[in-house]
């Protein structure tokens, strides 16, 4: 998000050797202003859930590991971007269990397909598979909801207001401190609002 024209770094129009902040970089967060992005990393699935998801995708059609990663990102509305270090070990495990098979394409790329044993395993665990995909679909819908998009736009405005005078902060420690305190206070208030909602039985 930072660097070049996507954030804080050399920016066209900023003058020779100049640095500026492009607040539009924040506009792409969670869907507005270009390619969708979302939170990455963290724990998306419970232990063992990912194998169900991958098997279900392979049941639709044979896929490369990269295709699986992109499909998961798209199904979640950009909210979840699994790493190769997560997907490929799971594919290897499925192959070892006899639930997936591998064919090498020209160039050495691996194409994974579900086996009959894999289909039987999916059927035996159908309730668990459906629960995982329902949860996954709900995540995608929530991330792209109107409510979250409104928050996204507010964050974009905050970024623009905060980084507009970025060159002034190192010369004006008092201003920088005031801005920092405002943001920290906002963080506390958001957390308190979420906690109050949760404690009263809200959906947060």
Secondary structure as a PSIPRED ss2 file (coil, helix, strand):
# PSIPRED VFORMAT (PSIPRED V4.0)

   1 X C   1.000  0.000  0.000
   2 X C   1.000  0.000  0.000
   3 X C   1.000  0.000  0.000
   4 X H   0.000  1.000  0.000
   5 X H   0.000  1.000  0.000
   6 X H   0.000  1.000  0.000
   7 X C   1.000  0.000  0.000
   8 X E   0.000  0.000  1.000
   9 X E   0.000  0.000  1.000
  10 X E   0.000  0.000  1.000
  11 X C   1.000  0.000  0.000
  12 X C   1.000  0.000  0.000
  13 X C   1.000  0.000  0.000
  14 X C   1.000  0.000  0.000
  15 X C   1.000  0.000  0.000
  16 X C   1.000  0.000  0.000
  17 X C   1.000  0.000  0.000
  18 X C   1.000  0.000  0.000
  19 X E   0.000  0.000  1.000
  20 X E   0.000  0.000  1.000
  21 X E   0.000  0.000  1.000
  22 X C   1.000  0.000  0.000
  23 X C   1.000  0.000  0.000
  24 X H   0.000  1.000  0.000
  25 X H   0.000  1.000  0.000
  26 X H   0.000  1.000  0.000
  27 X H   0.000  1.000  0.000
  28 X C   1.000  0.000  0.000
  29 X E   0.000  0.000  1.000
  30 X C   1.000  0.000  0.000
  31 X C   1.000  0.000  0.000
  32 X C   1.000  0.000  0.000
  33 X C   1.000  0.000  0.000
  34 X C   1.000  0.000  0.000
  35 X C   1.000  0.000  0.000
  36 X C   1.000  0.000  0.000
  37 X E   0.000  0.000  1.000
  38 X C   1.000  0.000  0.000
  39 X C   1.000  0.000  0.000
  40 X C   1.000  0.000  0.000
  41 X C   1.000  0.000  0.000
  42 X C   1.000  0.000  0.000
  43 X C   1.000  0.000  0.000
  44 X C   1.000  0.000  0.000
  45 X C   1.000  0.000  0.000
  46 X C   1.000  0.000  0.000
  47 X C   1.000  0.000  0.000
  48 X C   1.000  0.000  0.000
  49 X H   0.000  1.000  0.000
  50 X H   0.000  1.000  0.000
  51 X H   0.000  1.000  0.000
  52 X H   0.000  1.000  0.000
  53 X H   0.000  1.000  0.000
  54 X H   0.000  1.000  0.000
  55 X H   0.000  1.000  0.000
  56 X H   0.000  1.000  0.000
  57 X H   0.000  1.000  0.000
  58 X H   0.000  1.000  0.000
  59 X H   0.000  1.000  0.000
  60 X H   0.000  1.000  0.000
  61 X C   1.000  0.000  0.000
  62 X C   1.000  0.000  0.000
  63 X E   0.000  0.000  1.000
  64 X C   1.000  0.000  0.000
  65 X H   0.000  1.000  0.000
  66 X H   0.000  1.000  0.000
  67 X H   0.000  1.000  0.000
  68 X H   0.000  1.000  0.000
  69 X H   0.000  1.000  0.000
  70 X H   0.000  1.000  0.000
  71 X H   0.000  1.000  0.000
  72 X H   0.000  1.000  0.000
  73 X H   0.000  1.000  0.000
  74 X H   0.000  1.000  0.000
  75 X H   0.000  1.000  0.000
  76 X C   1.000  0.000  0.000
  77 X C   1.000  0.000  0.000
  78 X C   1.000  0.000  0.000
  79 X C   1.000  0.000  0.000
  80 X C   1.000  0.000  0.000
  81 X C   1.000  0.000  0.000
  82 X C   1.000  0.000  0.000
  83 X C   1.000  0.000  0.000
  84 X H   0.000  1.000  0.000
  85 X H   0.000  1.000  0.000
  86 X H   0.000  1.000  0.000
  87 X H   0.000  1.000  0.000
  88 X H   0.000  1.000  0.000
  89 X H   0.000  1.000  0.000
  90 X H   0.000  1.000  0.000
  91 X H   0.000  1.000  0.000
  92 X H   0.000  1.000  0.000
  93 X H   0.000  1.000  0.000
  94 X H   0.000  1.000  0.000
  95 X H   0.000  1.000  0.000
  96 X H   0.000  1.000  0.000
  97 X C   1.000  0.000  0.000
  98 X C   1.000  0.000  0.000
  99 X C   1.000  0.000  0.000
 100 X E   0.000  0.000  1.000
 101 X E   0.000  0.000  1.000
 102 X E   0.000  0.000  1.000
 103 X E   0.000  0.000  1.000
 104 X E   0.000  0.000  1.000
 105 X C   1.000  0.000  0.000
 106 X C   1.000  0.000  0.000
 107 X C   1.000  0.000  0.000
 108 X C   1.000  0.000  0.000
 109 X C   1.000  0.000  0.000
 110 X E   0.000  0.000  1.000
 111 X E   0.000  0.000  1.000
 112 X E   0.000  0.000  1.000
 113 X E   0.000  0.000  1.000
 114 X E   0.000  0.000  1.000
 115 X C   1.000  0.000  0.000
 116 X H   0.000  1.000  0.000
 117 X H   0.000  1.000  0.000
 118 X H   0.000  1.000  0.000
 119 X H   0.000  1.000  0.000
 120 X H   0.000  1.000  0.000
 121 X H   0.000  1.000  0.000
 122 X H   0.000  1.000  0.000
 123 X H   0.000  1.000  0.000
 124 X H   0.000  1.000  0.000
 125 X C   1.000  0.000  0.000
 126 X H   0.000  1.000  0.000
 127 X H   0.000  1.000  0.000
 128 X H   0.000  1.000  0.000
 129 X H   0.000  1.000  0.000
 130 X H   0.000  1.000  0.000
 131 X H   0.000  1.000  0.000
 132 X H   0.000  1.000  0.000
 133 X H   0.000  1.000  0.000
 134 X H   0.000  1.000  0.000
 135 X H   0.000  1.000  0.000
 136 X H   0.000  1.000  0.000
 137 X H   0.000  1.000  0.000
 138 X H   0.000  1.000  0.000
 139 X H   0.000  1.000  0.000
 140 X H   0.000  1.000  0.000
 141 X H   0.000  1.000  0.000
 142 X H   0.000  1.000  0.000
 143 X H   0.000  1.000  0.000
 144 X C   1.000  0.000  0.000
 145 X C   1.000  0.000  0.000
 146 X H   0.000  1.000  0.000
 147 X H   0.000  1.000  0.000
 148 X H   0.000  1.000  0.000
 149 X H   0.000  1.000  0.000
 150 X H   0.000  1.000  0.000
 151 X H   0.000  1.000  0.000
 152 X H   0.000  1.000  0.000
 153 X H   0.000  1.000  0.000
 154 X H   0.000  1.000  0.000
 155 X H   0.000  1.000  0.000
 156 X H   0.000  1.000  0.000
 157 X H   0.000  1.000  0.000
 158 X H   0.000  1.000  0.000
 159 X H   0.000  1.000  0.000
 160 X H   0.000  1.000  0.000
 161 X H   0.000  1.000  0.000
 162 X H   0.000  1.000  0.000
 163 X H   0.000  1.000  0.000
 164 X H   0.000  1.000  0.000
 165 X C   1.000  0.000  0.000
 166 X H   0.000  1.000  0.000
 167 X H   0.000  1.000  0.000
 168 X H   0.000  1.000  0.000
 169 X H   0.000  1.000  0.000
 170 X C   1.000  0.000  0.000
 171 X C   1.000  0.000  0.000
 172 X C   1.000  0.000  0.000
 173 X H   0.000  1.000  0.000
 174 X H   0.000  1.000  0.000
 175 X H   0.000  1.000  0.000
 176 X H   0.000  1.000  0.000
 177 X H   0.000  1.000  0.000
 178 X H   0.000  1.000  0.000
 179 X H   0.000  1.000  0.000
 180 X H   0.000  1.000  0.000
 181 X H   0.000  1.000  0.000
 182 X H   0.000  1.000  0.000
 183 X H   0.000  1.000  0.000
 184 X H   0.000  1.000  0.000
 185 X H   0.000  1.000  0.000
 186 X H   0.000  1.000  0.000
 187 X H   0.000  1.000  0.000
 188 X H   0.000  1.000  0.000
 189 X H   0.000  1.000  0.000
 190 X H   0.000  1.000  0.000
 191 X H   0.000  1.000  0.000
 192 X H   0.000  1.000  0.000
 193 X H   0.000  1.000  0.000
 194 X H   0.000  1.000  0.000
 195 X H   0.000  1.000  0.000
 196 X H   0.000  1.000  0.000
 197 X H   0.000  1.000  0.000
 198 X H   0.000  1.000  0.000
 199 X H   0.000  1.000  0.000
 200 X C   1.000  0.000  0.000
 201 X C   1.000  0.000  0.000
 202 X C   1.000  0.000  0.000
 203 X C   1.000  0.000  0.000
 204 X C   1.000  0.000  0.000
